Amino acid sequence: MSLDVYKSSAGSGKTTTLVNEYLKIALKNPHSFRHILAITFTNKAANEMKERVISVLKELSSKEIKNSHKLIDLIKYLNYDEFTLIDKSKYLLSLILNNYDDFAISTIDSFIHRIIRTFASDVSLPQNFEVVIDKSDLIPQILNGLYEKVGKDSTLTNFLLGFVMSEADEENNYDPTSRLIDFIDYQINEDGFFEIKKIDNLSLVQLNKIISALKSEINKLKSSIIEKSNEALKICADRNLKAEDFYQGNRGIYKYFNDLSEFKKADDKLFPTKTALKTITEDNWYSSKVDSHKKELIDGISEELEILFEKTKENLVSYLHLRLLFSKIYSLALIHEIRKVFFEFTDKSGKIHISEFNKRISNQISAQPVPFIYERLGRKYRYFLIDEFQDTSILQWKNLLPLIEESLSQGNKNLLVGDAKQAIYRFRNGEVELFANLPELYNRDKTNLSIESENTLKRSFNPKYLDTNYRSREQIIKFNNEFFEVVSSKLSQRTKIIYSELNQTLPPNVIEGGVVSMRFSDNKSESFEDAKLSGIKSIIKEANNKNYGMDQICILCRTKKNASQIFEYLISNQIDVISNESLLLTNSPGVRLLVAFLKLNQNPNNEVALAEFIDGFIKFSDNSLEFHTEYSELSKFKLENLDPVLSRYNVDIPTKLISAYSVFEMVEFALRSFSTSDTTDVFIQYFLDFVFENNINLDEFLILWEGKKDKIFISMPENIAAVQIMTIHKAKGLDFPIVIVDAENRAPKNTKSEYWEPINIENISDLKIGLMPLNKKLNLIGRGDVYEIEEHKSELDFLNLIYVAFTRPKHALYIIGEINSKDLFSKYLIEYLEHKNVWQQDKMGYDFGELPLNSEDSEISNGLLLNKFISEDWTKLISVAPSENIQVDLFSSKSSRAYGKLIHKVLSYIYHEYDLHTTFSNLSDLEILSSSEIDIIKDLVSKVITHPELKKYFQKGLVIKNETEILLKNGNTVRPDKVIIDKDKLTIIDYKTGEEKKEDVIQIKGYKSVFQDLNYKYVEAKLVYLNDEIKIIEL
């Protein structure tokens, strides 16, 4: 048995190695491919590996095998003759293609999803649960779940207010909803999963008592500090001693006691200064001008003052510790409640976020030597190959470890591949120490189970190194070896260890040449930004002159803000550019106009939305209106509805009618009303698709949009003739002929801003764990080591980000730096140049090598362009025959079909009993029925939802689908009126008006059969006849 751990540096053929190792196992016994699980970090990497496996098998199946460096190792290991190799390769290829579901190369999330699907009941999930991939699809539901309890649950309401106020203390411009969205987003991740379990058993009442107890302890300490400080000052006053009599006067120990007695300074400013400390540590008490009499007086009280000094300092440490703990106590309480709302949402809707899978599995397998879930699963998978291990989280590793242990115990081969220098996802809970510490377990506890796990890894550990760079030209490889050696040598020990195995070797067939060029701009110059951006434009021109196409150039930035700035500059200079950030829907004036229109429909007095609407209207309609004039005119009105806005822009329709529209209808109406062209706009089209896919009410849609607007961008085809701009994180795993790097970092921040700490407070025994801010104040309370570790980890995060950027290019690396700046990135560049003795303060460019003439062809694809946007008011496209005219003949015998349709339509809007009022209010606003006609329909519908046998199907907590279309195997569709899912029971309700018919029974039996075929265990069906009396037939 062996655990092969490949330390694979950038461009060293990691994917080739994974494919070869996969085939070494599979080609020895082709049927064993079903027992191999390869785990990658992204879907793209999984698909690439699948394609490579199939491609290699096709090559090995041919009679002309290309013995490239990629296949020599594999062929040598197999040691087959030519005919055996061809036969086995053909057979394995056939098995994979004919049993593709068993071809197990996937992301870890996909793998855990399969486990969850198989063992849903074991991890307390309904069999028919729905997976939510995007957190922003879930966050509005959790936020609404919290808001629904505000005012009803006084304790939770106080927690939310406390959270809002504590956050407002730290930020100037503060939006509570936005901050709550960010907070919930972060808490959905794995961070703190193990710690949160320690407060799971606490109720809101208990947490409230803890908060009160913390406040009490803080106030006691504060009172004690003030009391002892006043005591010290009184001792001095009784002897007529003042600040100027002591060492350093108003900067010394007297000032320390005086500040504490007033207690007006910030917490960290209350601690003794260096001069105050010198009085104690160096026994230096007197001012240089004090007379001998006062010296005697000071000598007489110095011992007493020193005791008070030590006591107040000790109390200050405790006080600040509790204050730091208290600053996050409302966050702690909210984390607890968010988890509760999260579970409630899953129970009600059957929806679960993908991040929850690892948590559920961990809860199930913790402290079990051979977890029962894996006992069953382990019989299928015997070999495990894990890619990008440096970005694996602690929770993911804890879940995978039992599988690997079991495999190793059976004598099977396992493989881990990673590069600690490319660990750039710690903000997503990736933990590089898991990889760097192997074969030891990072942060291992002292249980026998953990010790045995570590011993198993040690016995099997077989480190291997992939250190040959096949990607880049010689000059780039040599530069990176030297640059990172120089920079890492001046950093922390943690970083030095990671970069100790840095140097890459050149392959035998290395392509010589290449260029590394550093271009600087003076940060103190008034034209700094222009010079920097102009420099990037010049680089692109240089590349074009050397025959490089626009699509062969990529600009990598540390932040989206930098990417957007460069994008706007290049576009304004007629350079074709493409980037995710530039393709964000929210950057489109047309989309911003539509969103502002929706916000004004929600709240006509929203002044910010009004300004956004006017700005968007002017830009989108391309007219000569002046913003300030338009805003001044419209802001005069105290808008109760949109009529003044619509009237000003010549739109003749009552606002009351618009309010009855769906969100999609509102958007299409705005487009028809405010657009001056029918030319297609790709941003608008994507936005319409987004609205259509999220068929929810206006309030829910706007919350959803706020959560997702910075993530929704247009997906563009590859090989567009344009310069690419992306963040460095997005470039992981990619390569480009020419790379321009702008990793400016003028205000370095730590990656993490808080940490979990075990709590042991005498009077607050229920609180076992606390959330603490990660800042320099920790140095004052004896936790400086915690802050230092985070600084060193963040230092490594940034250096790794640079490493990923610098190892993307094949032919040329251009680096953008600054002089006279606090930019950390430029500091590293200058350190390297100083090491080479070439740095000159007034020199703005440094070239190592020369840009080679390009001989590669660009692969440009031509897309299909849509040139016309079509939208029509659907109400004008429908003509209703007189006999079916609902308004005129609604209740006549000739229009029973129309009556039935109307009843069905009304019931389709009613999910729960509280929908009744809204539905009929909207129906009344449409003014197509008289009030008496509406009363008749409302009376009938009320009888349905209050009927003793039916009212249970209109309650909260159920999954309800009205008129949901189901595609059958034969291509036909069916649409039951109402489907209710309550745990493992599914109920179908179909409404009928008129006489009972045999066809009605046949129809609903068909519906029932469809759902039974979908593996629902308990399916019941009810026909509900809506006449003078409601009759229910159960089938």
Secondary structure, 3 states (H helix, E strand, C coil): CEEEEEEECCCCCHHHHHHHHHHHHHHHCHHHHHHEEEEECCHHHHHHHHHHHHHHHHHHHCCCCCCCHHHHHHHHHHCCCHHHHHHHHHHHHHHHHHCHHHCCEEEHHHHHHHHHHHCHHHHCCCCCCEEECCHHHHHHHHHHHHHHHCCCCHHHHHHHHHHHHHHHCCCCCCCHHHHHHHHHHHHHCCCCHHHHHHHCCCCHHHHHHHHHHHHHHHHHHHHHHHHHHHHHHHHHHHCCCCHHHECCHHHCHHHHHHHHHHCCCCHHHCCCCHHHHHHHHCCCCECCCCCHHHHHHHHHHHHHHHHHHHHHHHHHHHHHHHHHHHHCHHHHHHHHHHHHHHHHHHHHHCEEECCHHHHHHHHHHCCCCCCHHHHHHHCCCCEEEECCHHHCEHHHHHHHHHHHHHHHHCCCEEEEEECHHHCCCHHHCECHHHHHCCCCCCCCCCCHHHHHHHHHHHHHEEEEEECECCCCCHHHHHHHHHHHHHHHCCCCHHHHHHCCCCCCECCCCCCCCEEEEEEEEECCCCCHHHHHHHHHHHHHHHHHHCCCCHHHEEEEECCHHHHHHHHHHHHHCCCCEEECCCCEHHHCHHHHHHHHHHHHHHCCCCHHHHHHHHHHHHHHHCCCCCHHHHHHHHHCCCCCCCHHHHHHCCCCCCHHHHCCCCHHHHHHHHHHHHCCCCCCCHHHHHHHHHHHHCCCCHHHHHHHHHHHCCCCECCCCCCCCCEEEEEHHHHCCCCEEEEEEECCCCCCCCCCCEEEEECCCCCCCCCCEEEEECCHHHHHHCCHHHHHHHHHHHHHHHHHHHHHHHCCEEEEEEEEEEECCCCHHHHHHHHHHHHCCCCCCCCCEEEEEECCCCCCCCCCCCCCCCCCCCCCCHHHCCCCCHHHCHHHHCCCHHHHHHHHHHHHHHHHCCCCCCHHHHHHHHHHHHCCCCHHHHHHHHHHHHHHHHCCCCHHHHCCCCEEEECCCEECCCCCEECCCEEEEECCEEEEEEEECCCCCHHHHHHHHHHHHHHHHCCCCEEEEEEEEECCCEEEEEC
